[in-house]
Amino acid sequence: MYPLFLYMIFLFGATAAAFWVWMIIDCATREPVEGNERLIWILIIVLAHWIGALIYYFVRRPKRIDLYGR
C-alpha cells in the first residue's frame, strides 16, 4: 500500500506541475500586451504555484476569452 500512496502523490505533483506550466504559457502568450495585467497574472501564477494557476484558470481565463476571443 505504501508504494501506491507514493505513486499517487507523484502523479498529483506531476499533474499539478504540468497544469502550472500550461497556465504560465497560456498567460504569457494570450494575455493582451497593453497594461500590466500580463505581468501581474504571471507573478500570481509563479508565486502561488498551482493554486495561482487554478485562480487564473477559473477567474481570469474565462473573462479573457469573453473579451478577446482567445
PDB file of N, CA, C and O in Angstrom:
ATOM      1  N   MET A   1       0.816  -1.189   0.000  1.00  0.00           N
ATOM      2  CA  MET A   1       0.000   0.000   0.000  1.00  0.00           C
ATOM      3  C   MET A   1       0.861   1.254   0.000  1.00  0.00           C
ATOM      4  O   MET A   1       0.494   2.251  -0.621  1.00  0.00           O
ATOM      5  N   TYR A   2       1.968   1.223   0.666  1.00  0.00           N
ATOM      6  CA  TYR A   2       2.850   2.385   0.736  1.00  0.00           C
ATOM      7  C   TYR A   2       3.361   2.829  -0.636  1.00  0.00           C
ATOM      8  O   TYR A   2       3.329   4.027  -0.916  1.00  0.00           O
ATOM      9  N   PRO A   3       3.832   1.924  -1.511  1.00  0.00           N
ATOM     10  CA  PRO A   3       4.265   2.366  -2.844  1.00  0.00           C
ATOM     11  C   PRO A   3       3.124   2.968  -3.660  1.00  0.00           C
ATOM     12  O   PRO A   3       3.354   3.889  -4.443  1.00  0.00           O
ATOM     13  N   LEU A   4       1.915   2.476  -3.497  1.00  0.00           N
ATOM     14  CA  LEU A   4       0.775   3.030  -4.207  1.00  0.00           C
ATOM     15  C   LEU A   4       0.514   4.474  -3.769  1.00  0.00           C
ATOM     16  O   LEU A   4       0.211   5.333  -4.597  1.00  0.00           O
ATOM     17  N   PHE A   5       0.632   4.730  -2.479  1.00  0.00           N
ATOM     18  CA  PHE A   5       0.462   6.081  -1.953  1.00  0.00           C
ATOM     19  C   PHE A   5       1.512   7.029  -2.529  1.00  0.00           C
ATOM     20  O   PHE A   5       1.184   8.146  -2.928  1.00  0.00           O
ATOM     21  N   LEU A   6       2.760   6.596  -2.574  1.00  0.00           N
ATOM     22  CA  LEU A   6       3.825   7.426  -3.143  1.00  0.00           C
ATOM     23  C   LEU A   6       3.598   7.679  -4.629  1.00  0.00           C
ATOM     24  O   LEU A   6       3.847   8.778  -5.127  1.00  0.00           O
ATOM     25  N   TYR A   7       3.119   6.647  -5.337  1.00  0.00           N
ATOM     26  CA  TYR A   7       2.821   6.807  -6.754  1.00  0.00           C
ATOM     27  C   TYR A   7       1.713   7.834  -6.965  1.00  0.00           C
ATOM     28  O   TYR A   7       1.790   8.647  -7.887  1.00  0.00           O
ATOM     29  N   MET A   8       0.696   7.805  -6.130  1.00  0.00           N
ATOM     30  CA  MET A   8      -0.407   8.757  -6.261  1.00  0.00           C
ATOM     31  C   MET A   8       0.052  10.182  -5.957  1.00  0.00           C
ATOM     32  O   MET A   8      -0.376  11.122  -6.627  1.00  0.00           O
ATOM     33  N   ILE A   9       0.903  10.351  -4.976  1.00  0.00           N
ATOM     34  CA  ILE A   9       1.451  11.675  -4.664  1.00  0.00           C
ATOM     35  C   ILE A   9       2.294  12.173  -5.827  1.00  0.00           C
ATOM     36  O   ILE A   9       2.189  13.337  -6.211  1.00  0.00           O
ATOM     37  N   PHE A  10       3.128  11.311  -6.390  1.00  0.00           N
ATOM     38  CA  PHE A  10       3.938  11.692  -7.535  1.00  0.00           C
ATOM     39  C   PHE A  10       3.062  12.078  -8.718  1.00  0.00           C
ATOM     40  O   PHE A  10       3.343  13.067  -9.396  1.00  0.00           O
ATOM     41  N   LEU A  11       2.018  11.323  -8.972  1.00  0.00           N
ATOM     42  CA  LEU A  11       1.108  11.612 -10.080  1.00  0.00           C
ATOM     43  C   LEU A  11       0.409  12.952  -9.885  1.00  0.00           C
ATOM     44  O   LEU A  11       0.287  13.727 -10.834  1.00  0.00           O
ATOM     45  N   PHE A  12      -0.046  13.232  -8.683  1.00  0.00           N
ATOM     46  CA  PHE A  12      -0.673  14.519  -8.390  1.00  0.00           C
ATOM     47  C   PHE A  12       0.315  15.659  -8.589  1.00  0.00           C
ATOM     48  O   PHE A  12      -0.029  16.677  -9.188  1.00  0.00           O
ATOM     49  N   GLY A  13       1.526  15.501  -8.100  1.00  0.00           N
ATOM     50  CA  GLY A  13       2.550  16.539  -8.242  1.00  0.00           C
ATOM     51  C   GLY A  13       2.919  16.792  -9.691  1.00  0.00           C
ATOM     52  O   GLY A  13       3.082  17.941 -10.101  1.00  0.00           O
ATOM     53  N   ALA A  14       3.051  15.735 -10.463  1.00  0.00           N
ATOM     54  CA  ALA A  14       3.396  15.882 -11.879  1.00  0.00           C
ATOM     55  C   ALA A  14       2.254  16.556 -12.643  1.00  0.00           C
ATOM     56  O   ALA A  14       2.496  17.389 -13.517  1.00  0.00           O
ATOM     57  N   THR A  15       1.019  16.200 -12.317  1.00  0.00           N
ATOM     58  CA  THR A  15      -0.136  16.820 -12.964  1.00  0.00           C
ATOM     59  C   THR A  15      -0.240  18.289 -12.586  1.00  0.00           C
ATOM     60  O   THR A  15      -0.500  19.131 -13.445  1.00  0.00           O
ATOM     61  N   ALA A  16      -0.042  18.605 -11.324  1.00  0.00           N
ATOM     62  CA  ALA A  16      -0.093  19.998 -10.871  1.00  0.00           C
ATOM     63  C   ALA A  16       1.010  20.820 -11.534  1.00  0.00           C
ATOM     64  O   ALA A  16       0.770  21.961 -11.928  1.00  0.00           O
ATOM     65  N   ALA A  17       2.204  20.264 -11.664  1.00  0.00           N
ATOM     66  CA  ALA A  17       3.311  20.986 -12.302  1.00  0.00           C
ATOM     67  C   ALA A  17       3.034  21.213 -13.789  1.00  0.00           C
ATOM     68  O   ALA A  17       3.321  22.288 -14.316  1.00  0.00           O
ATOM     69  N   ALA A  18       2.482  20.213 -14.463  1.00  0.00           N
ATOM     70  CA  ALA A  18       2.153  20.381 -15.888  1.00  0.00           C
ATOM     71  C   ALA A  18       1.065  21.433 -16.071  1.00  0.00           C
ATOM     72  O   ALA A  18       1.140  22.242 -16.996  1.00  0.00           O
ATOM     73  N   PHE A  19       0.057  21.433 -15.207  1.00  0.00           N
ATOM     74  CA  PHE A  19      -1.002  22.433 -15.269  1.00  0.00           C
ATOM     75  C   PHE A  19      -0.432  23.822 -15.023  1.00  0.00           C
ATOM     76  O   PHE A  19      -0.811  24.779 -15.699  1.00  0.00           O
ATOM     77  N   TRP A  20       0.480  23.936 -14.055  1.00  0.00           N
ATOM     78  CA  TRP A  20       1.131  25.205 -13.725  1.00  0.00           C
ATOM     79  C   TRP A  20       1.894  25.758 -14.934  1.00  0.00           C
ATOM     80  O   TRP A  20       1.768  26.939 -15.257  1.00  0.00           O
ATOM     81  N   VAL A  21       2.673  24.922 -15.593  1.00  0.00           N
ATOM     82  CA  VAL A  21       3.422  25.343 -16.781  1.00  0.00           C
ATOM     83  C   VAL A  21       2.463  25.740 -17.902  1.00  0.00           C
ATOM     84  O   VAL A  21       2.701  26.731 -18.592  1.00  0.00           O
ATOM     85  N   TRP A  22       1.389  24.983 -18.092  1.00  0.00           N
ATOM     86  CA  TRP A  22       0.401  25.296 -19.127  1.00  0.00           C
ATOM     87  C   TRP A  22      -0.209  26.672 -18.883  1.00  0.00           C
ATOM     88  O   TRP A  22      -0.389  27.436 -19.831  1.00  0.00           O
ATOM     89  N   MET A  23      -0.530  27.004 -17.637  1.00  0.00           N
ATOM     90  CA  MET A  23      -1.142  28.297 -17.340  1.00  0.00           C
ATOM     91  C   MET A  23      -0.148  29.445 -17.509  1.00  0.00           C
ATOM     92  O   MET A  23      -0.534  30.537 -17.927  1.00  0.00           O
ATOM     93  N   ILE A  24       1.118  29.214 -17.192  1.00  0.00           N
ATOM     94  CA  ILE A  24       2.134  30.245 -17.423  1.00  0.00           C
ATOM     95  C   ILE A  24       2.251  30.522 -18.915  1.00  0.00           C
ATOM     96  O   ILE A  24       2.271  31.680 -19.329  1.00  0.00           O
ATOM     97  N   ILE A  25       2.328  29.482 -19.718  1.00  0.00           N
ATOM     98  CA  ILE A  25       2.434  29.647 -21.168  1.00  0.00           C
ATOM     99  C   ILE A  25       1.184  30.299 -21.733  1.00  0.00           C
ATOM    100  O   ILE A  25       1.284  31.181 -22.585  1.00  0.00           O
ATOM    101  N   ASP A  26       0.010  29.884 -21.278  1.00  0.00           N
ATOM    102  CA  ASP A  26      -1.245  30.470 -21.741  1.00  0.00           C
ATOM    103  C   ASP A  26      -1.296  31.957 -21.420  1.00  0.00           C
ATOM    104  O   ASP A  26      -1.665  32.768 -22.269  1.00  0.00           O
ATOM    105  N   CYS A  27      -0.930  32.308 -20.213  1.00  0.00           N
ATOM    106  CA  CYS A  27      -0.950  33.716 -19.803  1.00  0.00           C
ATOM    107  C   CYS A  27       0.081  34.529 -20.587  1.00  0.00           C
ATOM    108  O   CYS A  27      -0.223  35.634 -21.037  1.00  0.00           O
ATOM    109  N   ALA A  28       1.269  34.009 -20.752  1.00  0.00           N
ATOM    110  CA  ALA A  28       2.334  34.750 -21.424  1.00  0.00           C
ATOM    111  C   ALA A  28       2.071  34.938 -22.911  1.00  0.00           C
ATOM    112  O   ALA A  28       2.533  35.917 -23.496  1.00  0.00           O
ATOM    113  N   THR A  29       1.347  34.028 -23.528  1.00  0.00           N
ATOM    114  CA  THR A  29       1.143  34.129 -24.971  1.00  0.00           C
ATOM    115  C   THR A  29      -0.195  34.714 -25.371  1.00  0.00           C
ATOM    116  O   THR A  29      -0.329  35.220 -26.485  1.00  0.00           O
ATOM    117  N   ARG A  30      -1.198  34.661 -24.494  1.00  0.00           N
ATOM    118  CA  ARG A  30      -2.538  35.067 -24.908  1.00  0.00           C
ATOM    119  C   ARG A  30      -3.105  36.286 -24.191  1.00  0.00           C
ATOM    120  O   ARG A  30      -4.118  36.834 -24.624  1.00  0.00           O
ATOM    121  N   GLU A  31      -2.482  36.715 -23.119  1.00  0.00           N
ATOM    122  CA  GLU A  31      -2.955  37.927 -22.452  1.00  0.00           C
ATOM    123  C   GLU A  31      -2.605  39.135 -23.322  1.00  0.00           C
ATOM    124  O   GLU A  31      -1.569  39.141 -23.986  1.00  0.00           O
ATOM    125  N   PRO A  32      -3.458  40.151 -23.321  1.00  0.00           N
ATOM    126  CA  PRO A  32      -3.154  41.346 -24.117  1.00  0.00           C
ATOM    127  C   PRO A  32      -1.897  42.047 -23.610  1.00  0.00           C
ATOM    128  O   PRO A  32      -1.572  41.989 -22.424  1.00  0.00           O
ATOM    129  N   VAL A  33      -1.206  42.703 -24.519  1.00  0.00           N
ATOM    130  CA  VAL A  33       0.067  43.348 -24.198  1.00  0.00           C
ATOM    131  C   VAL A  33      -0.133  44.661 -23.450  1.00  0.00           C
ATOM    132  O   VAL A  33       0.738  45.069 -22.682  1.00  0.00           O
ATOM    133  N   GLU A  34      -1.260  45.326 -23.659  1.00  0.00           N
ATOM    134  CA  GLU A  34      -1.500  46.614 -23.014  1.00  0.00           C
ATOM    135  C   GLU A  34      -1.569  46.460 -21.501  1.00  0.00           C
ATOM    136  O   GLU A  34      -2.096  45.476 -20.983  1.00  0.00           O
ATOM    137  N   GLY A  35      -1.030  47.445 -20.812  1.00  0.00           N
ATOM    138  CA  GLY A  35      -1.108  47.456 -19.357  1.00  0.00           C
ATOM    139  C   GLY A  35      -0.196  46.442 -18.701  1.00  0.00           C
ATOM    140  O   GLY A  35       0.673  45.848 -19.339  1.00  0.00           O
ATOM    141  N   ASN A  36      -0.418  46.260 -17.413  1.00  0.00           N
ATOM    142  CA  ASN A  36       0.423  45.362 -16.621  1.00  0.00           C
ATOM    143  C   ASN A  36      -0.266  44.062 -16.238  1.00  0.00           C
ATOM    144  O   ASN A  36       0.266  43.302 -15.430  1.00  0.00           O
ATOM    145  N   GLU A  37      -1.444  43.790 -16.804  1.00  0.00           N
ATOM    146  CA  GLU A  37      -2.185  42.594 -16.402  1.00  0.00           C
ATOM    147  C   GLU A  37      -1.407  41.308 -16.668  1.00  0.00           C
ATOM    148  O   GLU A  37      -1.434  40.382 -15.856  1.00  0.00           O
ATOM    149  N   ARG A  38      -0.727  41.253 -17.784  1.00  0.00           N
ATOM    150  CA  ARG A  38       0.041  40.038 -18.104  1.00  0.00           C
ATOM    151  C   ARG A  38       1.105  39.786 -17.038  1.00  0.00           C
ATOM    152  O   ARG A  38       1.234  38.671 -16.533  1.00  0.00           O
ATOM    153  N   LEU A  39       1.858  40.818 -16.701  1.00  0.00           N
ATOM    154  CA  LEU A  39       2.914  40.680 -15.703  1.00  0.00           C
ATOM    155  C   LEU A  39       2.341  40.308 -14.336  1.00  0.00           C
ATOM    156  O   LEU A  39       2.885  39.444 -13.649  1.00  0.00           O
ATOM    157  N   ILE A  40       1.262  40.947 -13.949  1.00  0.00           N
ATOM    158  CA  ILE A  40       0.648  40.661 -12.649  1.00  0.00           C
ATOM    159  C   ILE A  40       0.166  39.216 -12.592  1.00  0.00           C
ATOM    160  O   ILE A  40       0.411  38.523 -11.604  1.00  0.00           O
ATOM    161  N   TRP A  41      -0.515  38.753 -13.639  1.00  0.00           N
ATOM    162  CA  TRP A  41      -1.001  37.372 -13.635  1.00  0.00           C
ATOM    163  C   TRP A  41       0.137  36.365 -13.664  1.00  0.00           C
ATOM    164  O   TRP A  41       0.056  35.329 -13.004  1.00  0.00           O
ATOM    165  N   ILE A  42       1.187  36.646 -14.407  1.00  0.00           N
ATOM    166  CA  ILE A  42       2.332  35.730 -14.412  1.00  0.00           C
ATOM    167  C   ILE A  42       2.945  35.648 -13.018  1.00  0.00           C
ATOM    168  O   ILE A  42       3.301  34.562 -12.560  1.00  0.00           O
ATOM    169  N   LEU A  43       3.072  36.787 -12.342  1.00  0.00           N
ATOM    170  CA  LEU A  43       3.607  36.777 -10.981  1.00  0.00           C
ATOM    171  C   LEU A  43       2.703  35.989 -10.027  1.00  0.00           C
ATOM    172  O   LEU A  43       3.194  35.238  -9.186  1.00  0.00           O
ATOM    173  N   ILE A  44       1.390  36.160 -10.158  1.00  0.00           N
ATOM    174  CA  ILE A  44       0.458  35.407  -9.315  1.00  0.00           C
ATOM    175  C   ILE A  44       0.621  33.908  -9.554  1.00  0.00           C
ATOM    176  O   ILE A  44       0.681  33.123  -8.607  1.00  0.00           O
ATOM    177  N   ILE A  45       0.692  33.519 -10.819  1.00  0.00           N
ATOM    178  CA  ILE A  45       0.820  32.092 -11.143  1.00  0.00           C
ATOM    179  C   ILE A  45       2.148  31.534 -10.648  1.00  0.00           C
ATOM    180  O   ILE A  45       2.190  30.442 -10.082  1.00  0.00           O
ATOM    181  N   VAL A  46       3.223  32.270 -10.855  1.00  0.00           N
ATOM    182  CA  VAL A  46       4.549  31.778 -10.466  1.00  0.00           C
ATOM    183  C   VAL A  46       4.699  31.713  -8.947  1.00  0.00           C
ATOM    184  O   VAL A  46       5.225  30.735  -8.416  1.00  0.00           O
ATOM    185  N   LEU A  47       4.242  32.740  -8.255  1.00  0.00           N
ATOM    186  CA  LEU A  47       4.455  32.788  -6.809  1.00  0.00           C
ATOM    187  C   LEU A  47       3.482  31.909  -6.020  1.00  0.00           C
ATOM    188  O   LEU A  47       3.821  31.441  -4.933  1.00  0.00           O
ATOM    189  N   ALA A  48       2.290  31.682  -6.548  1.00  0.00           N
ATOM    190  CA  ALA A  48       1.315  30.860  -5.829  1.00  0.00           C
ATOM    191  C   ALA A  48       1.258  29.438  -6.377  1.00  0.00           C
ATOM    192  O   ALA A  48       0.434  28.640  -5.931  1.00  0.00           O
ATOM    193  N   HIS A  49       2.110  29.115  -7.324  1.00  0.00           N
ATOM    194  CA  HIS A  49       2.237  27.804  -7.960  1.00  0.00           C
ATOM    195  C   HIS A  49       0.889  27.291  -8.454  1.00  0.00           C
ATOM    196  O   HIS A  49       0.188  28.031  -9.144  1.00  0.00           O
ATOM    197  N   TRP A  50       0.499  26.076  -8.139  1.00  0.00           N
ATOM    198  CA  TRP A  50      -0.708  25.500  -8.760  1.00  0.00           C
ATOM    199  C   TRP A  50      -1.986  26.153  -8.243  1.00  0.00           C
ATOM    200  O   TRP A  50      -3.007  26.120  -8.930  1.00  0.00           O
ATOM    201  N   ILE A  51      -1.955  26.741  -7.058  1.00  0.00           N
ATOM    202  CA  ILE A  51      -3.138  27.467  -6.578  1.00  0.00           C
ATOM    203  C   ILE A  51      -3.330  28.732  -7.406  1.00  0.00           C
ATOM    204  O   ILE A  51      -4.457  29.077  -7.763  1.00  0.00           O
ATOM    205  N   GLY A  52      -2.238  29.423  -7.713  1.00  0.00           N
ATOM    206  CA  GLY A  52      -2.310  30.591  -8.590  1.00  0.00           C
ATOM    207  C   GLY A  52      -2.765  30.216  -9.989  1.00  0.00           C
ATOM    208  O   GLY A  52      -3.502  30.965 -10.630  1.00  0.00           O
ATOM    209  N   ALA A  53      -2.326  29.053 -10.465  1.00  0.00           N
ATOM    210  CA  ALA A  53      -2.757  28.583 -11.779  1.00  0.00           C
ATOM    211  C   ALA A  53      -4.256  28.287 -11.785  1.00  0.00           C
ATOM    212  O   ALA A  53      -4.943  28.580 -12.764  1.00  0.00           O
ATOM    213  N   LEU A  54      -4.762  27.709 -10.703  1.00  0.00           N
ATOM    214  CA  LEU A  54      -6.201  27.461 -10.603  1.00  0.00           C
ATOM    215  C   LEU A  54      -6.983  28.768 -10.566  1.00  0.00           C
ATOM    216  O   LEU A  54      -8.027  28.888 -11.207  1.00  0.00           O
ATOM    217  N   ILE A  55      -6.483  29.743  -9.819  1.00  0.00           N
ATOM    218  CA  ILE A  55      -7.148  31.050  -9.768  1.00  0.00           C
ATOM    219  C   ILE A  55      -7.183  31.660 -11.161  1.00  0.00           C
ATOM    220  O   ILE A  55      -8.222  32.165 -11.588  1.00  0.00           O
ATOM    221  N   TYR A  56      -6.070  31.621 -11.869  1.00  0.00           N
ATOM    222  CA  TYR A  56      -6.033  32.172 -13.226  1.00  0.00           C
ATOM    223  C   TYR A  56      -7.002  31.431 -14.133  1.00  0.00           C
ATOM    224  O   TYR A  56      -7.722  32.057 -14.911  1.00  0.00           O
ATOM    225  N   TYR A  57      -7.030  30.113 -14.045  1.00  0.00           N
ATOM    226  CA  TYR A  57      -7.870  29.291 -14.918  1.00  0.00           C
ATOM    227  C   TYR A  57      -9.353  29.575 -14.702  1.00  0.00           C
ATOM    228  O   TYR A  57     -10.113  29.660 -15.667  1.00  0.00           O
ATOM    229  N   PHE A  58      -9.768  29.720 -13.461  1.00  0.00           N
ATOM    230  CA  PHE A  58     -11.193  29.881 -13.186  1.00  0.00           C
ATOM    231  C   PHE A  58     -11.653  31.338 -13.120  1.00  0.00           C
ATOM    232  O   PHE A  58     -12.839  31.609 -13.307  1.00  0.00           O
ATOM    233  N   VAL A  59     -10.745  32.279 -12.861  1.00  0.00           N
ATOM    234  CA  VAL A  59     -11.146  33.682 -12.722  1.00  0.00           C
ATOM    235  C   VAL A  59     -10.825  34.486 -13.978  1.00  0.00           C
ATOM    236  O   VAL A  59     -11.723  35.087 -14.568  1.00  0.00           O
ATOM    237  N   ARG A  60      -9.585  34.507 -14.386  1.00  0.00           N
ATOM    238  CA  ARG A  60      -9.175  35.391 -15.475  1.00  0.00           C
ATOM    239  C   ARG A  60      -9.390  34.794 -16.855  1.00  0.00           C
ATOM    240  O   ARG A  60      -9.863  35.487 -17.756  1.00  0.00           O
ATOM    241  N   ARG A  61      -9.059  33.537 -17.039  1.00  0.00           N
ATOM    242  CA  ARG A  61      -9.098  32.933 -18.374  1.00  0.00           C
ATOM    243  C   ARG A  61     -10.478  33.020 -19.025  1.00  0.00           C
ATOM    244  O   ARG A  61     -10.552  33.407 -20.192  1.00  0.00           O
ATOM    245  N   PRO A  62     -11.577  32.682 -18.340  1.00  0.00           N
ATOM    246  CA  PRO A  62     -12.891  32.817 -18.993  1.00  0.00           C
ATOM    247  C   PRO A  62     -13.223  34.262 -19.359  1.00  0.00           C
ATOM    248  O   PRO A  62     -13.834  34.520 -20.396  1.00  0.00           O
ATOM    249  N   LYS A  63     -12.818  35.204 -18.504  1.00  0.00           N
ATOM    250  CA  LYS A  63     -13.066  36.619 -18.785  1.00  0.00           C
ATOM    251  C   LYS A  63     -12.264  37.066 -20.010  1.00  0.00           C
ATOM    252  O   LYS A  63     -12.770  37.802 -20.857  1.00  0.00           O
ATOM    253  N   ARG A  64     -11.011  36.614 -20.095  1.00  0.00           N
ATOM    254  CA  ARG A  64     -10.170  36.964 -21.243  1.00  0.00           C
ATOM    255  C   ARG A  64     -10.745  36.387 -22.529  1.00  0.00           C
ATOM    256  O   ARG A  64     -10.737  37.056 -23.562  1.00  0.00           O
ATOM    257  N   ILE A  65     -11.237  35.171 -22.481  1.00  0.00           N
ATOM    258  CA  ILE A  65     -11.809  34.541 -23.668  1.00  0.00           C
ATOM    259  C   ILE A  65     -13.059  35.296 -24.104  1.00  0.00           C
ATOM    260  O   ILE A  65     -13.271  35.493 -25.300  1.00  0.00           O
ATOM    261  N   ASP A  66     -13.889  35.721 -23.156  1.00  0.00           N
ATOM    262  CA  ASP A  66     -15.079  36.504 -23.490  1.00  0.00           C
ATOM    263  C   ASP A  66     -14.716  37.861 -24.090  1.00  0.00           C
ATOM    264  O   ASP A  66     -15.355  38.310 -25.042  1.00  0.00           O
ATOM    265  N   LEU A  67     -13.698  38.512 -23.542  1.00  0.00           N
ATOM    266  CA  LEU A  67     -13.334  39.853 -24.020  1.00  0.00           C
ATOM    267  C   LEU A  67     -12.569  39.835 -25.327  1.00  0.00           C
ATOM    268  O   LEU A  67     -12.841  40.642 -26.216  1.00  0.00           O
ATOM    269  N   TYR A  68     -11.618  38.930 -25.455  1.00  0.00           N
ATOM    270  CA  TYR A  68     -10.703  38.947 -26.588  1.00  0.00           C
ATOM    271  C   TYR A  68     -10.875  37.762 -27.533  1.00  0.00           C
ATOM    272  O   TYR A  68     -10.299  37.763 -28.621  1.00  0.00           O
ATOM    273  N   GLY A  69     -11.631  36.780 -27.157  1.00  0.00           N
ATOM    274  CA  GLY A  69     -11.889  35.628 -28.011  1.00  0.00           C
ATOM    275  C   GLY A  69     -10.716  34.689 -28.180  1.00  0.00           C
ATOM    276  O   GLY A  69     -10.672  33.929 -29.147  1.00  0.00           O
ATOM    277  N   ARG A  70      -9.765  34.725 -27.262  1.00  0.00           N
ATOM    278  CA  ARG A  70      -8.619  33.805 -27.336  1.00  0.00           C
ATOM    279  C   ARG A  70      -8.168  33.419 -25.976  1.00  0.00           C
ATOM    280  O   ARG A  70      -7.216  32.651 -25.836  1.00  0.00           O
TER     281      ARG A  70
END
